[in-house]
Amino acid sequence: MIIVNLIKSEVGYKEITIEGHSGYEVIGKDIVCSAVSTAFYLSLGLLEKVSKDFKYFCDEKNAKMKLQIAKPSDMSNLILENLVEYLTSISKQYTKYVKILNN
């Protein structure tokens, strides 16, 4: 199962961690894992265009991605809200394979 852990402050998302394999299909053919990682990398690409106040970590071997926002802005919040909405949509369609945790 993919676990998405969201940490939000009063000014926006501070951290998003995604870890695990969905188990929907074998690695390399898993559309759920593919959708989640594509959404993460697309959001990361957008963040790179509008902000430098973030760090990210990706470990494909251990199936872990982490994004930390040092100074949330209106633009970074918009990008991350979009990511969270998309991940939430996936988790509703594939309830056995993706879980969202809000902290």
FIKEKOL-112908 format. One line per 2 residues: their letters; for each residue y, x, z of N, C-alpha, C, CB. Coordinates in steps of 0.001 Angstrom, whole numbers. Each point is the difference from the previous one (the first is absolute). Glycine has a CB too. Example, Ala and Ser with C-alpha at 12.3 -4.5 7.8 and 13.67 -1.06 7.14 Angstrom:
<donus>
AS) -5690,13190,7800,1190,-890,0,1200,900,0,-1173,-1892,1246; 2223,1542,-1966,1190,820,60,1090,-770,730,-628,1184,-2145;
</donus>
This chain:
<donus>
MI) -1185,835,0,1185,-835,0,1244,876,0,-1243,-1824,1211; 2243,1385,-1938,1303,668,-7,831,-615,1123,-106,470,-2524;
IV) 659,380,3365,886,-429,1083,1417,459,-339,-1883,117,1728; 2801,-1068,-1754,1411,292,-233,715,-217,1328,-104,-688,-2480;
NL) 689,1757,3012,705,-80,1273,1503,110,-267,-1985,1009,1250; 2717,-2048,-863,1448,-69,-240,748,172,1313,-359,-1516,-1985;
IK) 1321,2407,1993,867,173,1164,1431,-257,-465,-1585,1700,1103; 2193,-2699,-490,1340,-421,-408,940,63,1197,-965,-1494,-1794;
SE) 2181,1959,1564,1036,1,1024,988,-1118,-314,-267,2502,390; 1323,-2566,377,1012,-1028,-239,755,214,-1313,227,-245,2466;
VG) -293,1465,-3014,720,287,-1251,-901,99,-1225,1665,1183,1369; -2964,-1303,-1185,-910,41,-1140,-1301,705,310,1963,-33,-1469;
YK) -2790,171,443,-1283,669,181,203,1478,280,-1090,-1667,-1512; 401,2158,2545,66,1410,369,-1233,749,-472,1387,-600,1979;
EI) -2523,-103,-2027,-1239,674,-370,-1001,-1001,-579,394,1721,1799; -1069,-1282,-2842,-1091,-770,-586,-1164,959,-186,1585,-1636,-1177;
TI) -2718,1300,1798,-1208,801,-125,-1080,-857,-645,613,1400,2032; -1266,-848,-3019,-1087,-687,-693,-1207,915,75,1581,-1264,-1573;
EG) -2695,749,2119,-1183,844,62,-1292,-783,-172,1263,1521,1474; -2235,-820,-2007,-1321,-562,-200,-265,-382,-1446,88,-814,2322;
HS) -1359,537,-2590,-427,-502,-1299,-331,-1471,158,-893,2272,-713; 1197,-3056,-292,-234,-1441,117,-1482,-344,46,2134,-384,-1203;
GY) -2943,1116,455,-1413,-331,-73,-300,-1122,-973,-200,752,2323; 1209,-1156,-3078,-189,-1056,-1000,-956,449,-1097,2303,-855,483;
EV) -2197,2133,-856,-832,589,-1062,-115,1485,313,731,-1731,-1765; -1531,2455,1051,-134,1438,220,1330,691,-305,-2470,-101,-575;
IG) 2667,1239,1235,1228,774,-208,112,370,-1477,-96,912,2372; 1261,-1145,-2933,246,248,-1414,-43,-1264,-844,-958,2245,321;
KD) 355,-3303,234,-70,-1285,-706,551,-1140,852,-1996,835,-1255; 2613,-492,2350,446,-992,982,1407,-502,-339,-1431,1104,1762;
IV) 1529,-2347,-2245,1303,-548,-398,913,-248,1191,-1104,-1045,-1959; 538,792,3133,830,-238,1190,665,1309,428,-1521,-1896,742;
CS) 735,2964,-636,576,1312,334,1034,422,-1044,-2146,647,1151; 1830,-895,-2390,908,361,-1083,1323,-750,112,-1972,467,-1462;
AV) 1911,-1748,1736,1224,-804,124,859,480,1166,-1208,-1965,-982; 573,2254,2113,738,447,1191,629,1363,-247,-1561,-1304,1480;
ST) 797,2257,-1993,559,1335,-208,1057,14,-1096,-2163,966,753; 1988,-1767,-1791,1010,-84,-1057,1309,-555,557,-1811,-328,-1722;
AF) 1736,-701,2536,1201,-576,611,711,1032,879,-1075,-2280,-46; 285,3041,818,584,1026,868,711,1068,-824,-1797,-422,1700;
YL) 1121,949,-2723,600,1069,-803,1202,-487,-813,-2244,1078,-123; 2208,-2302,-352,1142,-562,-714,1205,-116,938,-1563,-1267,-1535;
SL) 1329,780,2741,1076,-118,991,543,1373,371,-1044,-2101,889; 158,3064,-753,413,1369,300,897,554,-1103,-2125,346,1288;
GL) 1757,-595,-2538,819,445,-1124,1385,-620,12,-2071,294,-1313; 2142,-1563,1647,1300,-667,96,828,578,1147,-1016,-2092,-951;
LE) 377,2331,2092,715,583,1140,582,1364,-347,-1513,-1240,1553; 768,2041,-2299,490,1326,-387,1277,-77,-823,-2343,818,39;
KV) 2542,-1918,-738,1198,-170,-830,1226,-424,812,-1493,-602,-1897; 1284,11,3078,1136,-555,746,222,637,1370,-416,-2106,-1194;
SK) -517,2930,1666,128,541,1351,-711,1338,116,151,-2324,914; 317,3122,-10,-678,1255,337,-403,5,1472,1312,1207,-1785;
DF) -1039,-2304,2479,-250,-93,1437,-1376,-589,313,2455,-253,345; -3488,840,-946,-1348,-460,283,-985,1148,-180,610,-2334,-727;
KY) -1778,2167,1326,-1103,947,-154,-1237,-803,-361,1010,1654,1666; -1888,-1046,-2417,-1264,-659,-280,-1138,999,38,1183,-1701,-1390;
FC) -2356,1167,1637,-1214,788,112,-1111,-764,-697,751,1058,2189; -1473,-394,-3054,-1131,-628,-684,-1209,911,117,1540,-1200,-1613;
DE) -2643,650,2068,-1256,725,126,-1081,-846,-668,732,1147,2176; -949,-898,-3469,-960,-805,-759,-1421,158,528,1465,223,-1999;
KN) -1813,965,2457,-1355,249,499,-327,-906,1187,169,2380,-782; 806,-2568,1669,-210,-831,1188,619,-1383,-139,-50,2071,1358;
AK) 491,-2407,-2558,556,-1320,-310,1112,-404,970,-2216,-644,-946; 3258,1491,1012,1129,-294,880,1312,319,-707,-1422,479,2023;
MK) 2359,-1435,-1937,1351,187,-524,970,-436,1100,-741,-383,-2441; 1787,1157,2615,969,-319,1045,1406,243,-522,-1668,595,1798;
LQ) 2551,-1534,-1509,1393,89,-403,869,-222,1227,-535,-807,-2345; 1447,1740,2597,914,-109,1130,1433,26,-510,-1672,1114,1532;
IA) 2458,-2084,-1107,1403,-111,-403,871,447,1173,-516,-1916,-1615; 1275,2985,1425,862,510,1065,1209,-906,225,-745,2323,-557;
KP) 1378,-2731,-549,1197,-839,87,-144,-1151,-989,1442,1979,700; -1967,-3125,-240,-132,-1141,-915,1360,-420,-562,-2021,-770,1284;
SD) 2042,440,-2558,1216,-477,-653,-302,-1349,-638,819,2375,-427; 212,-3022,-106,-225,-1273,-678,-977,170,-1161,2306,-752,656;
MS) -2168,1831,-1407,-863,214,-1150,-1428,331,425,1984,783,-1297; -2143,97,2287,-1360,320,452,-670,-1230,602,695,2379,431;
NL) 80,-3201,278,-552,-1239,557,-453,-950,-1098,1486,260,1986; -717,-360,-3043,-366,-869,-1117,-1311,466,-648,2444,-495,-401;
IL) -2566,1785,182,-1210,564,-597,-1207,-231,902,1389,1732,-1171; -1222,-1476,2461,-1131,-143,919,-346,-1456,280,649,2161,1021;
EN) 340,-3041,-1013,-300,-1434,126,-843,-456,-1185,2152,-380,1273; -1820,859,-2451,-772,-325,-1196,-1435,521,122,2112,68,-1373;
LV) -2265,1170,1832,-1329,574,204,-802,-839,991,912,2291,-494; -305,-2642,1605,-694,-774,1030,-381,-1385,-524,1260,1253,1779;
EY) -378,-1888,-2523,-328,-1309,-592,-1207,119,-927,2422,-687,150; -2453,1732,-958,-1111,200,-924,-1305,276,755,1616,881,-1715;
LT) -1552,1,2711,-1192,304,785,-497,-1228,764,786,2368,210; 142,-3179,267,-369,-1244,686,-701,-949,-960,1944,270,1565;
SI) -1452,-343,-2779,-629,-832,-1019,-1432,465,-276,2259,-440,-1019; -2446,1746,907,-1349,541,-211,-893,-342,1186,942,1876,-1398;
SK) -405,-1720,2609,-812,-263,1192,-405,-1472,101,1170,1885,1157; -360,-2786,-1689,-348,-1419,6,-1069,-319,-1044,2314,-531,793;
QY) -2305,1250,-1897,-1004,-211,-1042,-1326,678,342,1841,-159,-1677; -1766,1271,2367,-1182,804,312,-90,216,1511,137,1148,-2257;
TK) -308,-2225,2986,46,28,1467,-1055,900,639,891,-2290,-111; -2005,2478,-546,-1059,856,541,276,1484,-234,-1613,-1858,-385;
YV) 2635,2161,-417,178,1374,-458,1337,644,384,-1479,-608,-1855; 2471,-202,2223,1325,520,368,508,-758,1222,503,629,-2412;
KI) -21,117,3402,560,-600,1214,1381,602,252,-2323,-373,982; 3289,-490,-694,1375,434,303,225,-108,1508,835,-756,-2295;
LN) -338,1842,2899,340,9,1423,1500,223,129,-2303,878,647; 2960,-1717,130,1452,141,250,210,509,1408,543,-1864,-1614;
N) 121,3001,1728,294,568,1319,1486,129,201,-2155,1232,-31;
</donus>
